[in-house]
Amino acid sequence: MKREIVVTAFTCTAMLAACTVGPEYKEPPKVPTSQNTFIRSTQDATPDEPMAQWWTQLHDELLSDLIVRAIKSSPSVEVAEARIQEARAALAGERAKELPSTGVSATYLRAHNLTSALGAASANGSSDSNIFAVGFDASWEIDLFGGHRRAVQEAAASLQSSQASRRDALVSLTSEVAQAYIQLRDAQQRRALTERNIEIDGQLLALIQRRRAAGTASDLDVERVRNQLESTQATLAPVQSELIDQRDRLALLIGSPPGALDNELQSVAAVPLPPEQVPIGDPAGMLRRRPDIVVAERKLAKQTAAIGENIAALFPKLTLLGDVGFTAPTLGSLFSGGSFTYIAAPILQWTPFDFGRNRSKINQAKAARDEAEADYRRTVLAALQDAESALNRYGQQRNSVGDYAKVLASAERAYALTEVRLHAGTVSTSDLLDADSKRVQAQMKYQQAIMQLSQDFVAMQKSLGLGWVSEG
């Protein structure tokens, strides 16, 4: 009969422990996408699966090296990795709560006049007594209604959210390194073109001054050309400042102090160009890939589990306490058969009348879950809009680059024709310098268009959630 009672008790406990209250998490409903999404901006794109390491498409070895160094050494990535470790430790702690808590103790107690105070006489007439005790104790809270399991689900969702946040940090980091590098190369090109403009204006000023001395030009002509030269010279200082700023920005991104990359980035190079065809995939792939969407989805899972954890607090808690050990008046008799002791104590706790405290926590958790679901939908829609805008800007900028290329080609032809006419004696040197200046201005605008195209390419990759690879 006793065995049947014990078996029945354990069976009931196991059945109760298998009970988990609260809503089960389900994937959030898919946010519908328009059939025109990604289609309006795909004239230079393909539906092929995009590359995670998109920067390799720019074919710039130094840029690729800087991005790899940034991933390894950037403080922002280190912060994200530390948060992953923190979340992983929190998950391990929640899982440990599902197991018994154990301890070992050893005690020595010497008491004076204890037996007299209790009204008993000592066997040897002495008023002093010794107590030696060693024991092993354990306590285990049975997860009757799944409160601990819901807490584990919360911690697991937090860990997955931290892992997605690291991926989000990588997406931002790789794009920021590329943008800084592109701006650096653009500043180098603009500096060279500005210096060429200054040289042309200087030659033109010298020519006008000679004409003034010969009486064929006025003081107004001289001042007008001098003003043009000084205005061009004034644009050089901001370009020099931007060069230093972008080098220091890149140094920070790879975890180095300002000035660390000055020598490495001193040589002039062109702005890296994106490929003619860019793989972008489809909207569904982008939604699965973007880390900020994963973070929002995991937050929804966490808040869903929090509802069950708070509902479990409405029900009784069963804790099993146990202690086994040996207690004796002398050390020599400590482990004898008569000194063995044990305590077994199941404790049932329940707070049925808390005046609505738990109910308010449940309602708060439900509201937080509704907020997380709305935030998830907002994040998805914002991601779609971000990607669509980035694709549109990139496509339009490609057209703009083509237009500026035509302007530059026209300026190049005008300069070549003016040079021919100069040799024929039908135009003056000042006409040639003017044509050269317009050619440089066209080169400057074309250079800025190229820089913006590469920047838009980087922004497009970021909007698609690229820049990270699976941790394995």
N, C-alpha and C positions, 0 to 999 in steps of 0.2 A: 504493500500500500504506500509506504514512504517513497519507494522508487517511482511509482506511478505519479505521485504528487510532484516530485522533483522534475520528472520528464515533462509533465504537463506545464509546470511553471516555466521551464526553459523554452518550451515550444511557444507558449504565449508571449514570452519576452522576445523571441526571435521574430514572431509575426508582427509584434508592435514595432520592433526595430526596423522592419522592412517598410513601415509606413512613412511616407514623406508628404507632408502637407504643403499647400501652396501650388501655384500654377507651374506647369512644366514649360520650359522655354521652347519656343518655336522660332524658326527663322522669320524675320520681319517680312511683311508683304513687300513684294517688289514694286519699286516706283516705276510707273510706266514711262517709257521713252518715246519720243516722237519718231515716226518713220523717216523723218528728214534729218535726224541727229547724225552728225558726222558726214552726211552726204553732200551738204551744201559747200563744204570746204575741202573736198578731197581731190581737187584737180591735180595736185602734185603729191598725193599720198596714195598708199596702197592699203588694202585690208589685211595685209600679212601681219603676223604676230610681231609686235615691236620688240626692239632689243632692250634688255634691262640695262646694259652698259652702253647707253646711247651715245656717250661721248666718243666712242671709238669711230663713229661715223664721220666725225670731224677730221679724222686723220691728222691729229696733232699730237706727237709723242710727248712733248713737254706738258701739254694740258692733261693727258691721260696720267702721266706720272704725278702731277700735282693732285689730281683727284684721288689717286690711290694713297698718297701720303696723307691727305686730309681724312680719308676714311679710317686710317690707322691711328692718327694722332689728334684729331679734332676734339677739343674739350666738350663740344655739344654732343658728340657721339659717346664720349666717356660718361657724361651725365646720364644719357639714356640707358647705357649699359648698367650703370650703378642702380638705376631704378628697376631694371629687370631683376638684378640680384636681390634687391629689397623685396620685390613682389614674389620672387621664388621662395625666399625665406618665409614670407608671410603664409604662402600656400603650404609649405612644409609644417609650419606651426599649427595651421588649422587641421591638417590631416592627423597630426600627433594628438589633437584633442579627442579624436575618435578612439584612441587606445587608452588602456589603463595608465594611471599615474602611480608610480611605485617609489618606495624609499626604504632605506636601511638605517636603523638607529642602534646605538649602543649607549647604555646609561649606567652610571654608578651613583648611588645615593647613600649618604651616611646621615643618620638621624640620631638626635640625642633626646631622651625622655619621651620618645614617640609612643612607646607601649604604655607608659604610665599615664600619658595624657588620654589614651584611649581606654583606660581602665583595665588593662591587662597586664599580667606579670611576665617578665622575661624569663626564659628557661634557666638562664645562668645568673639571674638576679641583676644583670647589668642593665643600665638605662640607655646604652648605646646600641644601635642596630645598623646593619649594612644591607643594601639591596643592589644586586647586579642584574642587568637585563639587556638582552639583545633581541632584535626583532626585525621583521620584514612586513611592511604595510603596503597596501594598494587600495586605490579608489578608482572607480570606473562609472562614469555617467552614461547610462544606456540611452542611445539616441532613439527614443521611442517614436518621435514624430518627425524626424529628419532635420531638426534644427542645425545640427553639426554638418550634415550633408549639404544643406543649402549654403552654409558658411564656406565650405570647401569649394562649392560651385562659384561663389562670389570671388574667392581668392584666385581660383583658376582663371576666371574672366579678367580679373585685374592683371594677372601675369600676361595673358595674351594681349591685353590692351597695351601693356608696357612694351611688349615685343613689337607690336605694330607702331608704337610711338618711336621706337628706335628706327624702324624702317622709314617712318615719316621724316625723322631727322636726317637720314641718309639722302632722301629725295631732295630735301631743302639744301643740304650741304653740297651735293654734287652740282646742283643747278647754280648755287651761289658761287662756287669756285669757277665754273664755266663762264658765268656772267662777268665776274671780275677779270678773268683772263681776256675775254673778248674786249672789254672796255680798255684794258691795258694796251692790247695790240692796236685798237682803234686810235687811242691817244698817241701812240708812237707814229702811226701813219699820218694823223692830223698834224703832229709836230713837224714832220718832214715836209708836208705840203705847205704849212704856214711859213716855215723857213724859206721855202722856194718862193712863196708870195712876197716875203720881205725882200728877197734878193731881186725879184722883178721890179718891185716898187722903188728899191734903191737905185737900180739902173735907170729907171724912168725919171727919177728925181735928178740924177746926175745929168741926164740928157736935157731936161727942161732948164736946168741951171746954165748949161752951156748955151742954150738958145737964148736965155735971158741976157747972158753976157754979150751975145751977138746982136741983141736987139730984136729978135724974132719971136720972143715970148714975153709975157708980162709978169709982174710980181704975183698977180692973182693965180696965174698958171702954176707958178712955183709953189705957192702956199697950198693950193688945192692938192697937188701931188704929194707934198710933205705931209699934209693931214692924212692922206690915204696911207702913206707909209707908217705913220705913227699909230694909226688905228689898227693896222695889221700887226704891228709889233705888240700892241696891248693885248691881243688875243693869244699871244704865246705863253704868258705867265700862267693863265688858268690851265692850259694843257700840260705844262710842266708840273703843276700842282696835282693834277689828276693822275699823272704817271706815278708820283710818289704815293698817293692815296691808294691806288689799286695794287701796287706792290705790297704795301703794308697790310691791305685787306687780305690779300692772298696768304701773306705770312701768318696772320691771325687764324685763318681758316685751316691751315695745316698745323696749328699749334706751335708756331714759332714767334719770336719777338719781332717788332718792327725793324726793317732793314735787313732781315735775314736773307731775303731773296733778291736784294739789289743787284748783286753781281750776276746771279743766274738769269735774271730777266732784263739785263742791260741791252742785249742785242735786239735789233729791230726785226720783227717778223710780221707777216700779213695776218689779218683776221681769219680764223679758220671758217671755212664755208660748209654749210650743210649739204647733204647729198641731193641729187636731182629728184629722187623718189624717196619718200619717207614712209616707212611702215607704221600704221597707227592702230591696227586691230579694229575691234568693234566696241560699242558702248558697254556691253555686258562684261567684256574682259577688263575694261578700264575700271568698272565698278568693283570687280573682285580684287583688283590690283592696288587701288589707291589706299594707302595706309590710314588716312583720316576717316575713311568710311569704315574700315575694320575697327578702328578705335571706337567710333560711335556705335557700331553693332555690338561690340563686346561690353560697352557701358550698358546697353539695353539688357544684355544677358545678366550682367551683375545686378542690376536693379530688379530684374524679375526674380532672381534667387533671393534677394533681400526680403521680398514679400513673404516667401515661405519661411524664412528664418524668423520673422516677426510673428507669423501665425503660430509657429511651433511654441512660442513663449506662452500661448494661451493654455497649453495643456500641461499635465503633470510631468515632473522630472523624476527619474528613478536613478539613484546613485547607490552603487554597491561598495561598501567599505569592508576591508578585511585586514586583520593583523595576526601574524603568527610569530612566536618567539619563545624565549626561555627567560624565566625570572627565578632567582635564588638568592638566599642570604649570604652565600659564600661563593667565591669564584670556582672552587673545586667542584661544587655540586650544580654549577650553572647548566650543564648539558645533560643532567640526569633525567630520567623519564618523568619524574614527578614535577620537574620545573617547567615542563612544556605548557604553553598557554596559547589560546587563540581567541580572536573576536571576529564575528561576522555580523554585519549590520546593514541590511538594505534600508535606504532612506527615500521616502516618497515625499516630494515637495510640490505644492500646487498653490497658486495664488489666484483663486477664482474671482475675488473681489478687489480689483485694483483701481476701481472708479474710472475706467476707460483709458488707462495709460497705454496698455498694449494695443487697444483698438486704434488709438491715435497714431501709434507708430506704424500700424498696418496701413492706415489710410495715407500716412506720409510716404510710405514705401510705394504704394500704388500710384500716388501722384508723381513720385520720382520716376517710376517706370513709364508713365504716360509722357512725362517730359523727355525721357531718353528716346522714346519712340518718335516723338515729334522732331527731336534734334537729329535723329538718324535720317528721317525723310528730308529735313532741311539740308543736311550734309550731302546727301545723294544729289539733290537738285542743284546745289551749289557746285558740286563736282562736275555735273553735266554741263552747266553753264560755263564753268571755267574752261573745260576742255573745248567746248564749242567755240568760245571766244578766242582761245589761243590758236585753234586751227584756222579760224577766219582771219585773224591778224597775220598769221604766217602766210596764208594764201595771198592775201592782199599785198603783203610786203614783197612777195616774189614778183608780182606785177609791177610794183613801184621800182624795184631794182632794174627790171627790164626797161622801164621808161627812162630812168637816170642813165642807163647804159647807152641808150640812143642819144641822149643829150651830150654825154661825154664823147661819143663817136663823132657827133656833129662838130663839137668844139675842136676835136683833134683834126678834122678835115679843114676847118676854118683856119687853124694855125698853119697847117701844111700849105694851104693855098696862099696865105699871107706871106709865108717864107719864100715861096716861089716868086711872088710879085715883088718882094723886096730885092731879090737878086736881079729881077728885070728892071728895077729902078722906078716902079710905078707906085710904090708905097714907101713910107718912112719907117725908121727903126721904132719909133713910138707906136706905130700901128702894129708892128710885130709883137712888141712888149704887151700891148693891150690884148692882142689875141692870145698870147701866152698866159696872161693873167686870167682871162676868161676860161681857158683850158684848165688851169689849176683849180679855179672855183668849181668847175664841173666835176673834176676829180674829187674835190672835197665833198660835194653832195653825193656823188656815187659811193664814196667811202662810208659816209654816214648811213646810206641806205643798206650797204653790205653789213655794217655793224648791227643795224636794227634787225635785219633778216636773221643773222646768227643768234641775236638775243631772243627773237621770237621763236626760233627753233628750240632753244633751251627752255623757254617758258612752256612750249607745247609739250616737251618731254616731261616736265614737272607736272603739268596738268593731267597727263596720262598716268601719273603715279609711278614713273620709272626712276631708276637710280639705285635700286637695291636688288639683291638676289636672295633667295631663300637661305636661311641659316642651316638648312639641311634637315 
